[in-house]
Amino acid sequence: MKAVLVSKEGRDLVERSIPTPGPGEVLIKNVAVSSNPKDWKVPSWMGTTFIEGNDVAGYIEAVGEGVSKFKKGDKVAAFTVMMTDDKYGAYAEYSVAPSNTTFHLGEKTSFEDASALPLAFGTAIIGLFKALDCPEPGADGTRDGALLVYGGATTVGVYVIQLAKLAGLHVVAVAGSSQDVPKQYGADEVIDYRNKSNEDLVNAIKASNGGKGVHYIYDAVTEGDTTATCLAALKPAGGVYTYVLPLDDDKFASMPSNVRRKQTACAETYGEHSDFAEKWYAYVGEAIEKGDFKAQKVTVIPGGLEGVKEGLRRLEAGEARGEKYVYRIAETPGLA
């Protein structure tokens, strides 16, 4: 099969053997795959060399030992395992995925839309319902505290917004030039961070929700001054803060004692929270088919796997605006 090997120095189309699923895993013949910012950040920051990518949609080709809910030919999407083995890479004709982060797709759901879901959706459910400990839809628990989504136009952000509204929370989003995006996905309020000092932005957040401010903050950006802004916005009442990128402890030197923080780790979907994630992935497969949940807008980059180089360049350059870059495998030059 053809695949894309991503390193700090290059993003090269190579040939590899078709992998084999292990126990509890499935092999997917990919139709569409998508990119996430981590696909360029990890190789660049950590010097790794992998067949990158973790979002796939296609057909079940084979199942591993112990897998009973999927069979060859099933239409599915999946979140694969990150930074472990080339067999899990999405930038390939075939990918292996854990069965619990694989989910069925309906006839009306496009492979392109489905491929925009897996990693970001997993990041959303872990951050919202585990790291922030917000009550799930239908569960007991107070809904008095509003949620701030910093990065409301990001893919993770629009999925958090939809899930939070399902859970009955008031949602405030922070965005820039893509102000309309979080509104389209259900945000109650959108704050424009542009042309605001850090103090002005903090004051705008505190003035949201009818002047009551927010209790939960989901930082889907975690770069620049976002952490300082979010922590300041939780003073003096306190609250809970989650973030998607690793942060040094010095970032929290001035964190109030009544603020709790926890990093969101999407790998928990196939780790300690695998049963929880399996339930939610089954939900999103059904919900997107019914129109009850919407994928981030997709932008198809031509050339199939050959287009991954351009997609990662755009992500690294910060060119994405309320969109997910998707590649159709069949467009890859030189396929049999």
N, C-alpha and C positions, 0 to 999 in steps of 0.2 A: 504494500500500500504506500501511497504518498503521504507525507506528513511534514510539518514545519518545526524545525529545531530552532528554539529561541535562546539566544545567549546575550551577553552584554554587547558583543561585537556584531552579531548578525541575526537574521531571521531567514533561514535557508530552507528551501524545499528539498527534502531527502526521501529516500526509500527505506522502509522498515517492514519487518514481518508483521502480519496481522496477529494481534495479541489474542490470548486465551483468557476467558473469565475464570476467576477462582471461586471458591465457595462463597455463596451469598452475593455474587456479582453477575452482571449481564454484559454481553458484547453487543454494541450498537453499531449498525451500519449508518453512518451519518449522512443526513441530507442537508442540514444547515447547522452551522456553529457560530458562536458569537464571541466577542472580545470583552474583557474586563480590564480596568486600569492595572490590576495586579500583574497582568500578563507581560507588561513592559517594566513595571516597577521592581518586581522580584528579581529578574535577571540582571537589571541595571544596578540595583542596590546591593544584592547579595552575591552576584557573580555566578548564579546557577545556569545550567544548560539542560533544558528539558524540552520535550514536545509540550508546549504550553497550551493554555486554554482549559476551561472546565465547564463550558456550556454547550450541550449537544442536543440535537433533535433528529430522529430518524426511525429506523426499524430494528427491532430485536433480531439479532443474527444467531445468538446462542445464549444459553443460560448456564450458570455454574451450579455446583452441587447445593442442594437445599433451596433453590429458587423455584417457587410454584406459581406465583401470581403473574408471571410473564412467560410468553412462548414465542418462538420464532415467527416473525411477521408482524408482531404487535407494534403499533405506532406509539412512540414514546418520546419523552425528553428526560434529561438527567443532569445532575450536578456530579461531576467526577471528583476523584480524590486529588488534592493539590500537592504539588512538589514532592512526589513520592516515587513514581515510576512512569516511564514513558507510555506505558499501556493506557494510562488514564488521561493522556493529553487529548484535548478537543480538536486541535488543529491536525486532523488526520481523517482518513477515510473511515476508519473504525476506531472506536474508543470503548474501554471498559469502565463501568460505573457500578457503585454499590446498588443493590436492589432497592434499599430503603430511600435513596434519593433519586430514584427513577420513577416516573409516573406516566400513566396512560394519557393519551391525547384523543380527543374526539375528531370526527370527520371534518368539522368546520374549522378547526384550529390549524393555522398554517405552521409549517416547520419554522419559518422565519420568526414569527411571534413567539413560538414555544422556546426557541433557542435563546430568546432574550430574558427568560425567566430564572433558570435554576440557581446560579450562584447568588445573584442579587436578592432573589426571593428568600433563599436560605439565610442570608445575612440579615434580611428584614425581620424574619420571624424570631431568630435567635436574639437579636438586639432588642426588639420590642417586648417580647414575652418572657425572655430569660434574663438578659442583662438588666433591662429596666424594670422587669417584673410587673409590667402592665397587665391588667386582667384580660384574659382572652374573651372573645365574643361569647356571650351567654354565661360567663362565669361570674361568681360573686366578686365584689370588690368595688371600691369607690371610683367614680369617674370624675371627681371634682377637679383634679389636677390636669391642666392642659398639657399637651405635648408640643415641643418645638422640634421641627425637623430642619436642621441646618444642612443645606444642600437639597432643597425641595425639588429641584429639577433633575437631580441625578437618578439613575435607575434604582438604586437602593432607596432613595428618597421617595420616589413615586409609589414604590411598593409599601413602604412604611406608612405613608399617608393613607392608602387604601385600607390596609389592615387596621390602622388606628381608628378609622371611621367605622369599620365593621365592629370594633370593640366599644364604640360609643364615646370616644374621646374627642375633645375639641382640639383641632390641629392648627398650629401656626407654622408656616414655612418661611425659611429665609432663602432667597434666590436673587440672581442678578438679571442678566439680559433675557432670561427665559421665564419671566414672571408668569406667563400664561400657563406654563406646564403644570406646576403644583395645583393651580386652580382647576385645571381639567381633570385632575385625579382626585379632587375632593377636599383640598385644603380649605379651611374656614377663613384664614387670613394669610396674606403673603407680605413679607417685609423685604423691601429692596435694600440690599447691603451697600449698593453703590453710592458714592458721594456722601458717605456717612463716616464720621470718626468712630473709633471703637466705643467711645462713651455714648455717642448718639445711637448706635445700633443697640447697645445694652439697654438704653432708656426706651427704645422702641419695643424691644422684647418685653420689658417690664410693663409697658403700657398696653400690651396685647391682652386678649381674653377679658375685655371690659375692665382693664386696669388691674386685674389679679395676677397677670404674668403667667409663667409656666412652672410646672413641677417636674416634668420629665423632659430631658433633652437627648435627642438622637443626632449625633454629629456624624453625618455621612460624608463629610469632607476631611476633617482632621488634618488640616494643613494651615500654615500661616498663623493667624491670630484666632482661629476658630475656637480653640480650647479656652483661651483666656476670656474670650467674649462669652462663651457658654457658662463658664464658672461664675463670671461676674453677674450674669443674668439671673443666677439662682440665689444671689444675696438679696435680702437677709433671710428669706423664708426657708431656704434649703431645697433639696430635691435630689434627683438621680440623673447622672450623666453617663452616657455610653458613647464610645468612639470606635472607629473602624480600623485605624492604623495604630501600630505600637507607639507609645509615648514614654519618654524618660520621666522619672519621678519628679525632676525639677519643674516640670510643667504643672505640677499639682502643689507646689510649695505654698501657694496662697489660697488653696482650696478651703472653703469654710468647713468647719467640723460637722455641720449638719447636711453636707452633701456627700452622697455615696457615688462612687464611680466604678465602672467595670467595662473592660474592653469587650467588644462584640467579636466573637470568633466563629466564622461560618463553618469551620471544620467540625464544630460540635454537632452539625447535622448528621454526620456519619460517625460521630463519636459518642459522647455521653448522652446526647439528646436525640439519638437515632429514632426511637419510637415516636417521640414528639414530632420530629421532622417528617417522618413517613406519613403521619396523619395530615400534616399541612401540605405536603407535596400532592397527596391524593386530592385534597381540597382544591388546589390551584388548577390541577388538570381539568377538573369538572367545572370550576368557576369560569375559567377563560373560555371554555366551550359554550357556556350559557350566556356569556357577556357580563357576568357578575364581577369579573376582575379583568383589568386591562393591562396588557404588556406595554412596556416603554415603546415609544415609536422606534421603528427599526430603519436603518439606512443600509441597504445592501451594497457592499463594495464589490465591484466586478472582479472576475478572475479566480473565483474560488479560493483555494488555499494560497494561490499566488498573491491574492489581495491582502493577506494577513499583514504583510510588511507595511502596506499603506495604512491599514487600519490602526496598527500599533504606532505608526508615526503620528497619525492624527491625534491619538489619545495622549501620547507623550507631549505633543505640541499644545495640548489643551484646546483643540478645535471642536470637540464634541459639545453640542448644545441640545440638551433634552433628547438624546438619541442613543441607540445601541448599534454598534457596527456588526453586521452579519455577513456571512460568506456562504454561498451555495456550493457545496462540494462538487457537484456535477460540472461546474464551470472551470474547474482546475485543468490547466493544460496538460495533455499527455496521459489522461486517464484511459484505461483499457475500455 
